C-alpha cells in the first residue's frame, strides 16, 4: 500500500509497505514512519494520506483513507503549518483559533448537507531537522466530496448557460443563507470552492480555517496588516476585503456574483473589470435576461451598502415570477410598457410557432411510420419517442423555431423523394396533389394544436390565480 508523507519539504514523500495490503495488518498496526524523513504516516492513528490534492502558501490538502471504517472511507486531510518561526505564545494563539474554526466547521457540516462535515481536528508535533528541534503541524479532516469543481467544469464547457448559472446561484445562495444565519462568513467564494458531487449536488467547500487562523495571527500576534493575498482570492474578493476592512454577508454575495459572471463569460476576471472606470463590463461577453443582469450588477456594487443585504433577499428575487407592472413608473411607463408588450408578443409567438412546426413534423412522421411499419403498437411507440425527443429538445432550448422549420422542410423533401413512400402517402391522404394535401393536413393540425395550447394556458393562468 502506498502512503504519502505529509512533512513539507520531504524529498521522497511516497512510501510503499507491502504488509499493509493485508487488511488484518492494516487495521491493527500501530504506526508507520516515512522511510526518508521519519515523519509519522498514519495520522491520529487512523488516517492514511494516499494522494496529494492541492498545495498552497499555508498548507496542503491530501486524499486519505480512514482505516477505522469497514470500507476504508475516503476523506480530505488539510494540513496547516503557520509560516515563519513563531514563539510558543504565538503558536498557542494560532492553535486556539484553528480549533475554534474547526468547531464552527463541525457545526455547519452537521446541519447542512451541502457543506462537508468535520471528521477530526488534531495537532502533530514531530522532530525537525534542527538538533533537538520540534515542528508542530495542525490537521483538519473533512468529508471528501467526489466530483468536479466549477473551475474544472468551465474548462470542459467553456461557458455556462444562463439556466446553469441560475442553478449555481440559487443553490449557493441557500448555503450562504444558512452560513450567515450561523454568524459565519465564507470569505472565499470562487468556482474552485464549489464542487458538483457525483450525486449532482452542489457543495460549498474550503471555509477558510487556515485563512482565519492566519489572518488573526498576522493582525493580532505579529501586528502586521490584514491585507494579505493569502486570505482571499484575487479577482473574486470585493474592495472591502482586499483593503483589509470589515467584512459582511454582502462580501460573500459580491464574490458569488463574480463567480457567476466568470462562468457566464469564460473570461478571466481581469478582462471583465474596467479598472479605469472602476466598474464591471461582463455584459459585453454574455447575453442574459434583464432580471439576472440587474441582480448580478447589484451584487457587484463596490460599496457593501449598495448590494443586497442578505442571500435571502436575492433568493426571493430569483424565485418570484417577473411582473411587468411592478417595473413601470410615471416617467418611463410608455416605453417600458411597449417593450414589455413586444417581448410578450415575441415569446408567445415563438411558443405558438414551436407548437405549429412540431405538430407538422409529427404529422409527417406519423404518416411515414404508419406506412412503413403499419398501424401497429410499435409504430406508435417509435412516433411517440421521436416526438418526445423534439419536445424535450425545445424545452432545453436546443431547438428554435428556425431549426424546426429547417427540419420540417428536410423531412418533407425526403418524403417526396421516395417514390414508394410518395405514392403510399397520396393514397393515404386521398389527394391528387400530395404537397397541397400534406400542407392542408398540417395547417389543420397546427390550428388544432394552437387552440389546445391557448386553452391550456388559459386554464393554467386561472388555476395559478385561484391558488
Number of C-alpha atoms within 10 A of each C-alpha: 13 15 22 22 29 26 21 12 9 15 10 12 18 17 17 13 11 8 12 17 12 10 10 10 11 17 16 11 13 10 13 18 14 21 15 13 17 15 21 19 23 24 22 15 15 20 23 27 25 18 17 15 13 11 12 9 10 15 19 19 21 22 20 27 23 21 19 14 11 8 9 15 14 21 22 24 28 24 23 25 20 20 12 6 8 14 10 9 10 17 17 12 17 26 21 13 19 26 20 15 20 24 14 18 23 19 14 22 17 13 11 15 14 23 23 22 20 22 16 16 18 16 16 14 12 15 14 15 10 8 7 7 9 11 13 15 18 20 24 23 24 24 17 20 22 13 16 15 21 22 20 14 17 17 11 9 13 14 19 20 15 18 11 13 19 15 13 21 21 17 17 22 21 17 20 24 17 17 19 17 13 12 9 17 19 20 25 23 28 26 22 17 16 21 23 20 16 11 9 9 13 24 22 23 22 19 22 18 21 27 20 19 22 25 21 19 23 19 13 15 17 11 10 13 12 20 17 16 11 15 22 19 16 14 16 25 24 25 16 16 21 19 13 14 11 8 16 19 22 24 28 26 30 27 23 26 22 28 24 22 28 25 27 23 21 19 15 12 18 12 12 21 16 13 10 6 8 9 14 20 15 21 14 9 13 19 13 13 9 8 11 15 16 11 16 20 19 18 25 25 19 17 14 21 10 12 20 19 16 18 24 15 12 22 17 11 13 16 9 8 8 11 9 13 11 7 12 15 11 6 8 10 13 11 11 16 16 11 13 16 13 12 12 13 12 12 12 13 13 15 16 20 19 23 20 24 24 22 23 25 20 20 18 19 21 19 20 19 19 17 16 12 13 13 13 10 10 13 19 15 12 15 20 15 11 13 18 12 12 18 16 13 13 18 11 10 9 11 15 15 19 13 13 21 18 12 15 19 12 12 15 18 11 12 18 16 11 11 10 12 17 17 12 16 22 17 12 13 14 11 13 10 10 18 13 11 16 20 14 12 14 20 16 14 18 22 15 13 19 18 12 13 15 13 12 12 11 12 11 12 12 11 10 9 7 7 6
